[in-house]
Structures are given as structure tokens and as C-alpha cells.
Amino acid sequence: MRILVSGAGVAGPVLAYWLTRHGFAVTVVERAPTLRRTGGHAVDLFRPAVNISESMGVLPHIEERATGTHRMTVHQENTRRPVRVDLSKIFGVASERHVEIMRDDLSGIYYDAARDDVEYLFGDSITAISPDGEVRFENAAPRRFDLVVGADGLHSTVRRLVFGDESRFSTFIGAHLGVLSLPNAPGLDGELLMHVGVGRTAGMYGARHLGDARALFLFRSERELDYDHHDMPRQKELLRGAFGGMHPDVDRWLDELDRTPAFYFDSITQLRMDTWSQGRVTLVGDAGYCPGPAVGGSTSLAVVGAYVLAGELARADGDHERAFPAYERTMAPYVSGSRAAALSAAKTLVPTSRLGVRALAQGARLISALPAGPGRALLRLTTRSARLHDSMTVDDYPVRPGARPYRHDKTPDHEES
């Protein structure tokens, strides 16, 4: 049985790994010419995703590339005295197993786990999918697959081709996100430096193995701003307008916008679909149920979703008419909880009032100062999303006896990691 996966970010390689272990033949198509190597931004893996990574044998590599961020300094706008927070205590209160890692590092680790058993088509994209499984590409010749999975992110091509325009399913939740790479001039090592004001939050951190740092910007707006996803000058202009004059530190970060080698900007948008499957096609990760970039635990959600989808297909012996509904039933409560958590997190991380600014700083300080038990209790009282990600349980999908990974005769043409 041949399965095509669109997207080589996080969900795609994890899905490819588990599908091959269940004996399916997998091809992954990726629009980018190679795996992205710019580092990306920091993402979180919580207990279920950490456990899945451990069962893949890649957890030591993930821990080796962890950011090591364990403390945070919070500057409240127009307040001189900063608040210092033990981040490791907060993560320990929120999750029994947690790792923070740069997104591109994580993607590369998952890719390496099964790249010898998977056909990768880099520098290509799907242009059409027929009901009988024939797929057309921008560059490669048309081919027929038994199933197609969209793992191609918030602005999914597969979703657009099969389900329609993104605007039918996306819900703006009131904020925008920007991330840029910049020199680690302050020499940050294991520290997140934050500036928080009414309607805007900016931060800078450096991973211990990176030669540079990342600046993160979150800001509120009543409506989704007007810009094109490919118009970087316009996006940078919006970011300058939202954060100019906040603090000399933030102004210095903004000065790097014209020199940064890597820049990301998007609205914080949730996808809300009644179903992620249609015929031979289904969606996984942000392509199907993005709870909101940076606020909803979307990376862990993508890892768990990929694992469950592969497992349900194996359990149903490849019968997608049984596997797809089972996959959706399993993931639905986790997706719903992640959406609610994202709404709560957005309000907390980007306060709407001066009281909210103070509550964010002092609440984080208090939770980090308390012992684990009282800290968890306080977290449950102050947020709807406390330990949401750790509460997710999934079935064990053992590899069937005798199932062997599919191996292609020809090595695909792409840059090796």
C-alpha cells in the first residue's frame, strides 16, 4: 500500500516513520529544496510526544539539542524592577516530561529516523488530487497512491485542494506572531529575556548550541491585519509599528529586521474543521487542527496525531474508511482541549491590561518559587490548560510481526542532513 505525505516539517517525518514500521510504502513530498536549516523557533514537546519520541529511539538526540532555557527575566513596561523566574520549575509543574528544542533541529532528527526507508521528493508540491488517488505535481510525473496525507502546515496545499479555501476554516484569535534570528549580543545562555506590556510581549533567547539567538514578538489586534504571506517588507513594517518605543532592548531587536537571515510572521489562527478526512485524503497536525502558533502546543499535537494516524491505519489493515474515523475520534478531545488552551494562553501571554501584565509576571514568579505540589495546584487555579498535554493518553500500536519497512531501490535526489 502506497501512501503520499505532503510536508517534511514535524508531523510528516513522524508519520512516515511509523507508517514504514507498520509496513506501508511512504513517499514524502516537500516544497522546500532541502530540509530547513535556519533553526526556526523554539517548540515544546510534552509527555505524550516525548514518550513517542523515546519509542522511536530519538529522544537522546532531542535532549542533546534541547535549548537548555531554564530561567526567565520579565521586564514590565514602564516598571524598573524586573521579575526573575525559574522556568525549569514552571515546566516541571506543567508537565512530567518536557523538552524545548528548536523546530528545525526537531524536524531534522525525525527525518533522520526513517530517511533510508522513505522516498523524499524535495523541491516539489502537489497540484491536483483525484478521487481515485492520482496525484499531479509541479515537477514530478503524475503518480497514483492509495492514500494522501496533508502534513503541510497551517497554510496547507492539500487542504486547499481537497477541502477548499483556508478562510472557510480559520478563526483569528486576536494576535500576531513574529520571530527573527539575530546575533546573541547579550550572551544569553539558558535565559529568556522578556518585555511585557499591554497588548504586546517581546522576548529574546539563545539556545546553548546556536551561534545566534531568536527574538519573539506577540501582539494583539482587533482584526487580522492586511498583508500577503509572501510580503516580508510589509510584515516587518507591521512589527515595527506594533513594538517601536517599547524598550531600548526591543528597539535593538527590531533594528535587526533588515539584516536577519531568518524571519517568520503570521496571525495566530485556529483551524476548526468538522472532519479532517475526505475520501482517500486526511490531514494531520497544523494542516488539520492548528490550535494557534506559539500558544496551543501544536508541535506535541502534531507528533501525537501522526502516531495515532499511522497506528489506526495499521490496526485497520490500511482500510481508510475505518482508520480515518478512528483517528479523528481519538484526537478530537485533545484538539478541542488544545484550542481552549490556546485561547487562554493568548490572553495570558499578551495581557489586555496593566493588571494582566502584573499578573503574568508575579504569577510566574510565584509558581516558580513554590514546591511542586502547591505549584501545580496554583497552576490549576490560574489557567484552564494546566497539564492539558500530559493528560493525553494514546493506545499502544505495536508493529505487526513480520512487517518490514519499505525500502526504495533508488535514493531520492536531495541534500543529506
The 8 nearest C-alpha neighbors of each residue, nearest first, counted from 0:
[[1, 23, 24, 145, 2, 317, 144, 146],
 [2, 0, 24, 144, 145, 25, 23, 3],
 [1, 3, 146, 25, 144, 147, 145, 24],
 [4, 2, 147, 26, 27, 25, 148, 146],
 [3, 5, 27, 148, 147, 149, 26, 11],
 [6, 4, 28, 149, 150, 151, 27, 29],
 [5, 7, 151, 29, 150, 11, 8, 28],
 [8, 6, 11, 29, 12, 9, 27, 5],
 [7, 9, 106, 6, 11, 10, 12, 151],
 [8, 10, 106, 11, 12, 7, 13, 302],
 [9, 11, 301, 13, 302, 305, 12, 150],
 [10, 12, 7, 14, 150, 6, 13, 9],
 [11, 13, 15, 110, 14, 109, 7, 10],
 [14, 12, 16, 10, 15, 11, 109, 305],
 [13, 15, 305, 11, 17, 12, 16, 10],
 [16, 14, 12, 18, 13, 17, 11, 19],
 [17, 15, 13, 113, 14, 19, 18, 12],
 [16, 18, 20, 14, 19, 15, 309, 21],
 [19, 17, 21, 15, 309, 23, 20, 16],
 [18, 20, 404, 22, 23, 21, 17, 16],
 [19, 21, 17, 404, 18, 22, 398, 16],
 [20, 22, 18, 19, 398, 23, 402, 313],
 [21, 23, 402, 19, 404, 403, 20, 405],
 [24, 22, 19, 18, 0, 21, 25, 1],
 [23, 25, 1, 405, 0, 2, 19, 22],
 [26, 24, 2, 117, 1, 3, 23, 15],
 [25, 27, 118, 3, 119, 117, 4, 2],
 [28, 26, 4, 119, 5, 3, 120, 118],
 [27, 29, 120, 5, 119, 121, 6, 123],
 [30, 28, 121, 6, 31, 7, 123, 122],
 [29, 31, 123, 122, 124, 121, 32, 28],
 [30, 32, 122, 33, 29, 121, 34, 123],
 [31, 33, 122, 121, 30, 34, 413, 29],
 [34, 32, 31, 414, 121, 35, 413, 122],
 [33, 35, 36, 31, 107, 32, 7, 416],
 [34, 36, 37, 33, 103, 38, 31, 39],
 [37, 35, 38, 103, 34, 104, 39, 33],
 [38, 36, 39, 35, 261, 103, 260, 180],
 [39, 37, 103, 36, 101, 104, 40, 102],
 [40, 38, 102, 103, 37, 101, 41, 261],
 [39, 41, 101, 102, 42, 38, 213, 178],
 [40, 42, 101, 100, 102, 99, 39, 43],
 [43, 41, 100, 99, 102, 101, 40, 298],
 [44, 42, 99, 98, 45, 100, 298, 296],
 [43, 45, 299, 98, 97, 48, 49, 99],
 [46, 44, 97, 48, 96, 47, 49, 388],
 [45, 47, 96, 49, 389, 48, 50, 97],
 [48, 46, 50, 49, 45, 51, 389, 391],
 [49, 47, 51, 299, 50, 46, 45, 44],
 [48, 50, 46, 52, 51, 47, 45, 44],
 [51, 49, 53, 47, 48, 52, 46, 54],
 [52, 50, 48, 54, 53, 49, 47, 55],
 [53, 51, 55, 49, 50, 58, 54, 57],
 [52, 54, 58, 50, 56, 55, 51, 57],
 [53, 55, 51, 56, 52, 50, 57, 58],
 [56, 54, 52, 53, 57, 51, 112, 58],
 [55, 57, 53, 54, 58, 52, 59, 112],
 [58, 56, 60, 55, 59, 52, 53, 61],
 [57, 59, 53, 61, 60, 52, 56, 62],
 [60, 58, 62, 61, 57, 63, 56, 53],
 [61, 59, 63, 58, 57, 62, 64, 108],
 [62, 60, 58, 64, 63, 59, 65, 57],
 [61, 63, 65, 59, 64, 60, 58, 98],
 [62, 64, 60, 61, 65, 59, 58, 66],
 [65, 63, 61, 62, 100, 60, 66, 104],
 [66, 64, 100, 62, 67, 99, 63, 61],
 [65, 67, 206, 100, 68, 207, 99, 64],
 [66, 68, 189, 65, 69, 207, 206, 99],
 [69, 67, 189, 190, 66, 70, 191, 206],
 [68, 70, 86, 87, 189, 67, 190, 85],
 [71, 69, 86, 85, 190, 84, 68, 191],
 [72, 70, 191, 84, 190, 83, 192, 86],
 [71, 73, 83, 192, 82, 193, 84, 191],
 [74, 72, 193, 82, 81, 194, 83, 75],
 [75, 73, 81, 194, 193, 195, 76, 82],
 [76, 74, 195, 78, 194, 196, 77, 73],
 [75, 77, 196, 78, 195, 74, 194, 245],
 [78, 76, 75, 79, 196, 74, 245, 246],
 [79, 77, 75, 76, 80, 74, 81, 357],
 [78, 80, 81, 77, 74, 75, 76, 82],
 [79, 81, 78, 82, 74, 75, 73, 77],
 [82, 80, 74, 73, 79, 72, 83, 75],
 [81, 83, 73, 72, 360, 84, 74, 80],
 [84, 82, 72, 71, 73, 81, 364, 85],
 [83, 85, 71, 364, 70, 86, 367, 72],
 [86, 84, 70, 367, 87, 88, 69, 71],
 [87, 85, 70, 69, 89, 88, 84, 71],
 [86, 88, 69, 90, 89, 85, 91, 70],
 [89, 87, 91, 367, 86, 90, 85, 92],
 [90, 88, 86, 92, 91, 367, 87, 93],
 [91, 89, 93, 87, 92, 88, 94, 86],
 [90, 92, 88, 89, 94, 93, 87, 95],
 [91, 93, 89, 375, 90, 94, 371, 88],
 [94, 92, 386, 90, 91, 385, 89, 375],
 [93, 95, 91, 96, 92, 386, 90, 389],
 [94, 96, 91, 46, 97, 93, 389, 92],
 [97, 95, 46, 94, 45, 49, 98, 91],
 [96, 98, 45, 44, 94, 46, 95, 99],
 [99, 97, 44, 43, 100, 65, 45, 62],
 [98, 100, 43, 65, 42, 66, 41, 44],
 [101, 99, 65, 66, 41, 42, 102, 64],
 [102, 100, 41, 104, 40, 103, 38, 42],
 [101, 103, 105, 39, 104, 40, 42, 41],
 [102, 104, 38, 106, 105, 39, 101, 107],
 [105, 103, 107, 101, 102, 106, 108, 38],
 [106, 104, 102, 108, 103, 107, 109, 101],
 [105, 107, 103, 9, 109, 8, 104, 108],
 [108, 106, 110, 104, 105, 109, 111, 103],
 [109, 107, 105, 111, 110, 106, 104, 112],
 [108, 110, 112, 106, 111, 107, 12, 13],
 [111, 109, 107, 12, 108, 112, 114, 106],
 [110, 112, 108, 114, 109, 113, 107, 416],
 [111, 113, 109, 110, 114, 108, 16, 57],
 [114, 112, 16, 116, 115, 111, 110, 117],
 [113, 115, 117, 111, 116, 110, 112, 118],
 [116, 114, 113, 117, 406, 118, 111, 112],
 [115, 117, 406, 114, 113, 405, 404, 407],
 [118, 116, 114, 25, 115, 26, 119, 113],
 [119, 117, 26, 27, 411, 25, 120, 407],
 [118, 120, 27, 26, 28, 411, 121, 117],
 [121, 119, 28, 27, 29, 123, 118, 411],
 [122, 120, 29, 32, 123, 28, 33, 31],
 [121, 123, 32, 30, 31, 29, 120, 124],
 [124, 122, 30, 121, 29, 137, 138, 28],
 [123, 125, 30, 136, 137, 29, 28, 126],
 [124, 126, 136, 135, 127, 137, 134, 123],
 [125, 127, 136, 135, 137, 124, 128, 134],
 [128, 126, 135, 134, 125, 129, 160, 136],
 [129, 127, 134, 133, 132, 135, 130, 126],
 [128, 130, 133, 132, 131, 134, 127, 135],
 [131, 129, 132, 128, 278, 279, 133, 280],
 [132, 130, 129, 133, 279, 145, 143, 128],
 [133, 131, 144, 143, 129, 130, 145, 134],
 [132, 134, 143, 129, 142, 128, 131, 144],
 [135, 133, 128, 142, 141, 127, 143, 132],
 [134, 136, 141, 127, 126, 125, 128, 142],
 [137, 135, 125, 126, 139, 138, 124, 141],
 [136, 138, 124, 123, 126, 139, 125, 135],
 [139, 137, 136, 123, 140, 124, 122, 135],
 [140, 138, 136, 137, 141, 123, 135, 142],
 [139, 141, 142, 136, 138, 135, 137, 134],
 [142, 140, 135, 134, 136, 139, 133, 143],
 [143, 141, 134, 133, 140, 144, 135, 132],
 [142, 144, 133, 132, 134, 145, 141, 131],
 [145, 143, 132, 1, 146, 2, 133, 3],
 [144, 146, 1, 132, 2, 0, 143, 279],
 [145, 147, 2, 279, 144, 280, 3, 132],
 [148, 146, 3, 280, 2, 4, 279, 281],
 [149, 147, 4, 281, 282, 280, 150, 3],
 [148, 150, 282, 5, 157, 151, 4, 283],
 [151, 149, 6, 283, 11, 5, 286, 10],
 [152, 150, 6, 155, 149, 5, 286, 156],
 [153, 151, 286, 285, 155, 154, 150, 284],
 [152, 154, 286, 285, 155, 289, 151, 287],
 [155, 153, 152, 156, 286, 165, 151, 158],
 [154, 156, 151, 152, 158, 286, 157, 153],
 [157, 155, 159, 158, 160, 154, 151, 125],
 [156, 158, 160, 149, 159, 155, 161, 125],
 [159, 157, 155, 162, 161, 156, 160, 163],
 [158, 160, 163, 156, 164, 157, 162, 161],
 [161, 159, 157, 158, 163, 162, 156, 127],
 [162, 160, 158, 159, 163, 157, 128, 277],
 [163, 161, 158, 159, 160, 164, 277, 157],
 [164, 162, 159, 161, 160, 165, 158, 167],
 [163, 165, 159, 166, 167, 162, 168, 158],
 [166, 164, 167, 168, 169, 159, 163, 154],
 [165, 167, 169, 168, 164, 170, 163, 270],
 [168, 166, 165, 164, 169, 163, 272, 170],
 [167, 169, 271, 270, 166, 165, 272, 170],
 [170, 168, 270, 166, 269, 165, 167, 268],
 [171, 169, 269, 268, 172, 270, 168, 271],
 [170, 172, 268, 173, 267, 269, 223, 169],
 [173, 171, 268, 174, 267, 170, 342, 269],
 [172, 174, 220, 219, 171, 221, 222, 267],
 [173, 175, 219, 218, 267, 220, 172, 266],
 [176, 174, 266, 267, 218, 217, 265, 219],
 [175, 177, 217, 265, 216, 264, 266, 267],
 [176, 178, 264, 216, 263, 215, 217, 265],
 [179, 177, 215, 263, 214, 262, 216, 264],
 [178, 180, 262, 214, 213, 261, 259, 263],
 [179, 181, 213, 261, 259, 212, 260, 214],
 [180, 182, 212, 211, 259, 213, 255, 183],
 [183, 181, 211, 184, 212, 180, 210, 213],
 [182, 184, 211, 212, 186, 185, 181, 187],
 [183, 185, 186, 182, 187, 181, 211, 212],
 [186, 184, 187, 183, 182, 188, 205, 212],
 [187, 185, 183, 184, 188, 205, 212, 182],
 [186, 188, 205, 185, 190, 204, 189, 183],
 [189, 187, 190, 207, 205, 186, 206, 68],
 [188, 190, 68, 67, 69, 187, 70, 207],
 [191, 189, 70, 68, 188, 71, 187, 204],
 [190, 192, 71, 204, 203, 193, 70, 72],
 [191, 193, 72, 203, 202, 71, 190, 73],
 [194, 192, 202, 73, 201, 74, 72, 191],
 [195, 193, 74, 201, 200, 75, 73, 202],
 [196, 194, 200, 75, 76, 74, 199, 193],
 [197, 195, 76, 199, 198, 200, 75, 356],
 [196, 198, 352, 351, 350, 199, 353, 356],
 [197, 199, 219, 351, 349, 350, 218, 196],
 [200, 198, 218, 196, 349, 197, 217, 195],
 [199, 201, 195, 217, 194, 349, 216, 196],
 [202, 200, 216, 194, 215, 193, 217, 195],
 [201, 203, 193, 215, 192, 214, 194, 216],
 [204, 202, 214, 192, 213, 191, 215, 193],
 [205, 203, 191, 213, 212, 190, 187, 192],
 [204, 206, 212, 187, 188, 213, 207, 211],
 [207, 205, 66, 209, 208, 67, 204, 189],
 [206, 208, 209, 66, 188, 205, 67, 189],
 [209, 207, 206, 210, 64, 66, 205, 65],
 [210, 208, 206, 211, 207, 205, 212, 38],
 [209, 211, 208, 212, 183, 182, 207, 205],
 [212, 210, 182, 183, 209, 181, 205, 180],
 [213, 211, 205, 183, 181, 204, 180, 182],
 [214, 212, 180, 203, 204, 179, 181, 205],
 [213, 215, 203, 179, 202, 178, 180, 204],
 [216, 214, 178, 202, 201, 177, 203, 213],
 [215, 217, 201, 177, 176, 200, 178, 202],
 [218, 216, 176, 200, 175, 199, 201, 177],
 [219, 217, 199, 174, 175, 198, 200, 349],
 [218, 220, 174, 198, 173, 199, 175, 221],
 [219, 221, 222, 173, 174, 218, 223, 175],
 [220, 222, 173, 219, 223, 174, 224, 172],
 [223, 221, 220, 224, 173, 171, 174, 172],
 [222, 224, 171, 225, 266, 220, 221, 173],
 [225, 223, 222, 226, 220, 266, 175, 237],
 [224, 226, 223, 227, 222, 233, 234, 237],
 [227, 225, 224, 228, 233, 234, 230, 229],
 [226, 228, 230, 229, 225, 233, 234, 231],
 [229, 227, 230, 226, 265, 231, 264, 234],
 [228, 230, 227, 231, 226, 234, 232, 233],
 [231, 229, 227, 233, 232, 228, 234, 226],
 [230, 232, 234, 233, 229, 235, 228, 264],
 [233, 231, 235, 234, 230, 236, 237, 257],
 [234, 232, 236, 231, 235, 230, 237, 226],
 [233, 235, 231, 237, 236, 232, 238, 230],
 [236, 234, 238, 232, 237, 233, 231, 239],
 [235, 237, 233, 239, 234, 238, 232, 240],
 [238, 236, 240, 234, 235, 239, 241, 233],
 [237, 239, 235, 241, 240, 236, 242, 234],
 [240, 238, 236, 243, 242, 241, 237, 235],
 [239, 241, 237, 238, 242, 243, 236, 235],
 [240, 242, 238, 239, 243, 237, 218, 199],
 [243, 241, 239, 245, 240, 238, 244, 199],
 [242, 244, 239, 245, 240, 241, 250, 249],
 [245, 243, 246, 242, 250, 247, 249, 241],
 [244, 246, 243, 242, 249, 247, 76, 250],
 [247, 245, 249, 248, 244, 250, 76, 194],
 [246, 248, 250, 249, 251, 245, 244, 252],
 [249, 247, 251, 246, 250, 252, 245, 194],
 [248, 250, 252, 246, 251, 247, 253, 245],
 [249, 251, 247, 253, 252, 248, 246, 254],
 [252, 250, 254, 248, 249, 253, 247, 255],
 [253, 251, 249, 254, 250, 255, 248, 214],
 [252, 254, 250, 255, 251, 256, 249, 239],
 [253, 255, 251, 252, 256, 250, 257, 258],
 [256, 254, 258, 253, 252, 257, 259, 181],
 [255, 257, 259, 253, 258, 254, 235, 179],
 [258, 256, 255, 259, 254, 235, 253, 232],
 [259, 257, 255, 256, 260, 181, 254, 261],
 [258, 260, 256, 261, 180, 255, 181, 257],
 [261, 259, 180, 258, 262, 37, 181, 179],
 [262, 260, 259, 180, 179, 37, 263, 39],
 [261, 263, 179, 178, 259, 180, 264, 260],
 [264, 262, 178, 177, 179, 265, 261, 176],
 [263, 265, 177, 176, 178, 234, 262, 266],
 [266, 264, 176, 175, 267, 177, 263, 228],
 [265, 267, 175, 268, 176, 174, 223, 171],
 [268, 266, 291, 175, 174, 292, 172, 171],
 [267, 269, 171, 291, 170, 266, 172, 169],
 [268, 270, 290, 291, 170, 289, 169, 271],
 [271, 269, 169, 288, 289, 168, 170, 272],
 [270, 272, 168, 169, 269, 288, 273, 170],
 [271, 273, 274, 168, 270, 275, 287, 288],
 [274, 272, 271, 275, 168, 276, 327, 287],
 [273, 275, 272, 276, 327, 277, 287, 324],
 [276, 274, 282, 281, 287, 272, 277, 273],
 [277, 275, 281, 274, 280, 282, 278, 323],
 [276, 278, 280, 279, 281, 275, 161, 274],
 [277, 279, 280, 276, 130, 281, 320, 319],
 [278, 280, 146, 277, 147, 132, 281, 319],
 [281, 279, 147, 277, 278, 276, 148, 146],
 [280, 282, 276, 148, 275, 277, 149, 147],
 [283, 281, 149, 287, 275, 148, 286, 150],
 [282, 284, 150, 287, 286, 304, 149, 305],
 [285, 283, 301, 286, 287, 10, 288, 150],
 [284, 286, 289, 152, 153, 288, 287, 283],
 [287, 285, 152, 153, 155, 284, 150, 151],
 [288, 286, 282, 283, 285, 275, 284, 289],
 [287, 289, 270, 285, 284, 290, 286, 271],
 [288, 290, 285, 270, 269, 291, 297, 287],
 [291, 289, 338, 269, 295, 337, 288, 341],
 [290, 292, 269, 268, 267, 295, 289, 294],
 [291, 293, 267, 294, 295, 297, 290, 268],
 [294, 292, 295, 291, 296, 297, 42, 176],
 [295, 293, 341, 292, 344, 291, 345, 296],
 [296, 294, 341, 290, 291, 297, 337, 340],
 [295, 297, 298, 299, 294, 300, 43, 337],
 [296, 298, 300, 295, 299, 301, 289, 290],
 [299, 297, 301, 300, 296, 302, 43, 42],
 [300, 298, 302, 44, 48, 301, 297, 296],
 [299, 301, 297, 303, 298, 302, 304, 296],
 [300, 302, 284, 304, 298, 10, 299, 303],
 [303, 301, 299, 305, 304, 300, 10, 48],
 [302, 304, 306, 300, 305, 301, 48, 307],
 [305, 303, 301, 307, 306, 302, 300, 308],
 [306, 304, 14, 308, 302, 303, 307, 10],
 [305, 307, 303, 309, 304, 308, 310, 14],
 [306, 308, 310, 304, 309, 305, 311, 303],
 [307, 309, 305, 311, 326, 310, 306, 304],
 [310, 308, 312, 18, 306, 307, 311, 17],
 [309, 311, 307, 313, 396, 308, 312, 314],
 [312, 310, 314, 322, 308, 313, 309, 307],
 [313, 311, 317, 322, 315, 309, 310, 314],
 [312, 314, 316, 310, 311, 315, 317, 21],
 [313, 315, 311, 312, 316, 310, 322, 396],
 [316, 314, 312, 318, 317, 313, 322, 311],
 [317, 315, 313, 314, 318, 312, 311, 322],
 [316, 318, 312, 315, 319, 313, 322, 0],
 [319, 317, 315, 320, 316, 321, 322, 312],
 [318, 320, 322, 321, 323, 317, 312, 279],
 [319, 321, 318, 322, 323, 324, 278, 279],
 [320, 322, 319, 318, 323, 324, 315, 325],
 [323, 321, 319, 311, 312, 325, 315, 324],
 [322, 324, 326, 319, 325, 321, 320, 327],
 [325, 323, 327, 326, 322, 321, 328, 320],
 [326, 324, 328, 322, 327, 323, 329, 321],
 [327, 325, 323, 329, 324, 308, 328, 322],
 [326, 328, 324, 330, 329, 325, 331, 323],
 [329, 327, 325, 331, 326, 330, 324, 332],
 [328, 330, 326, 327, 331, 325, 332, 307],
 [329, 331, 327, 333, 328, 332, 334, 326],
 [330, 332, 334, 328, 333, 327, 329, 335],
 [333, 331, 335, 334, 330, 336, 329, 328],
 [334, 332, 336, 330, 335, 331, 337, 391],
 [335, 333, 337, 331, 336, 332, 330, 338],
 [336, 334, 332, 338, 337, 333, 331, 339],
 [335, 337, 333, 339, 338, 334, 332, 340],
 [338, 336, 340, 334, 339, 335, 295, 290],
 [337, 339, 290, 341, 335, 340, 336, 334],
 [340, 338, 336, 342, 341, 337, 343, 335],
 [341, 339, 384, 337, 343, 338, 342, 344],
 [342, 340, 295, 294, 344, 338, 343, 339],
 [341, 343, 339, 345, 340, 344, 338, 346],
 [342, 344, 340, 346, 341, 345, 347, 339],
 [345, 343, 341, 347, 346, 342, 294, 348],
 [344, 346, 342, 348, 347, 343, 349, 341],
 [347, 345, 343, 344, 349, 350, 348, 342],
 [346, 348, 344, 345, 350, 349, 343, 359],
 [349, 347, 345, 346, 344, 350, 200, 359],
 [348, 350, 198, 346, 199, 347, 200, 345],
 [351, 349, 355, 197, 356, 198, 347, 352],
 [350, 352, 198, 197, 355, 349, 346, 353],
 [353, 351, 355, 354, 197, 350, 356, 198],
 [354, 352, 356, 355, 197, 357, 351, 196],
 [355, 353, 357, 352, 356, 358, 350, 351],
 [354, 356, 358, 350, 352, 353, 357, 359],
 [357, 355, 353, 359, 354, 358, 350, 196],
 [356, 358, 354, 360, 355, 359, 361, 353],
 [359, 357, 355, 361, 362, 356, 360, 354],
 [360, 358, 362, 356, 357, 361, 355, 363],
 [361, 359, 357, 363, 358, 362, 364, 73],
 [360, 362, 364, 358, 363, 359, 357, 365],
 [363, 361, 365, 359, 364, 358, 360, 366],
 [364, 362, 366, 360, 361, 365, 359, 367],
 [363, 365, 361, 84, 367, 362, 366, 368],
 [364, 366, 368, 362, 367, 363, 361, 369],
 [367, 365, 374, 363, 369, 368, 364, 362],
 [368, 366, 88, 364, 85, 89, 365, 369],
 [367, 369, 365, 366, 364, 370, 85, 88],
 [370, 368, 374, 366, 367, 373, 365, 371],
 [371, 369, 372, 373, 374, 368, 367, 366],
 [370, 372, 374, 373, 92, 375, 369, 91],
 [371, 373, 375, 374, 370, 376, 92, 369],
 [374, 372, 376, 375, 371, 370, 377, 369],
 [375, 373, 371, 366, 377, 369, 372, 376],
 [376, 374, 378, 92, 372, 373, 377, 371],
 [375, 377, 373, 379, 374, 378, 380, 372],
 [378, 376, 380, 374, 379, 375, 373, 381],
 [377, 379, 375, 381, 380, 376, 385, 382],
 [380, 378, 376, 385, 377, 381, 382, 375],
 [379, 381, 377, 378, 382, 376, 383, 385],
 [380, 382, 378, 379, 377, 383, 385, 362],
 [383, 381, 384, 379, 385, 380, 378, 343],
 [382, 384, 385, 340, 379, 343, 381, 339],
 [383, 385, 340, 387, 382, 386, 343, 339],
 [386, 384, 379, 387, 383, 382, 378, 93],
 [385, 387, 93, 389, 388, 94, 384, 390],
 [388, 386, 384, 390, 385, 389, 336, 391],
 [387, 389, 390, 386, 391, 45, 46, 47],
 [390, 388, 46, 386, 391, 387, 94, 47],
 [389, 391, 387, 388, 386, 392, 47, 46],
 [392, 390, 389, 388, 333, 47, 393, 387],
 [391, 393, 390, 394, 47, 389, 333, 388],
 [394, 392, 395, 391, 307, 329, 47, 303],
 [395, 393, 396, 392, 307, 310, 329, 397],
 [394, 396, 397, 393, 310, 307, 398, 392],
 [395, 397, 310, 394, 398, 314, 311, 313],
 [398, 396, 395, 399, 310, 21, 400, 313],
 [397, 399, 21, 20, 400, 396, 402, 313],
 [398, 400, 402, 397, 401, 21, 313, 22],
 [401, 399, 402, 398, 397, 403, 21, 22],
 [400, 402, 399, 403, 398, 22, 21, 404],
 [403, 401, 22, 399, 400, 21, 404, 398],
 [404, 402, 22, 401, 405, 20, 21, 19],
 [403, 405, 19, 22, 20, 116, 406, 402],
 [404, 406, 24, 116, 19, 403, 22, 23],
 [407, 405, 116, 404, 408, 117, 115, 24],
 [406, 408, 409, 405, 118, 116, 410, 117],
 [409, 407, 406, 410, 411, 118, 405, 116],
 [408, 410, 407, 411, 118, 406, 412, 115],
 [409, 411, 412, 408, 407, 118, 115, 119],
 [412, 410, 119, 413, 118, 409, 120, 121],
 [411, 413, 410, 414, 120, 121, 119, 415],
 [414, 412, 411, 121, 415, 33, 32, 120],
 [413, 415, 33, 416, 412, 34, 32, 121],
 [414, 416, 413, 33, 34, 412, 111, 114],
 [415, 414, 107, 111, 34, 110, 33, 413]]
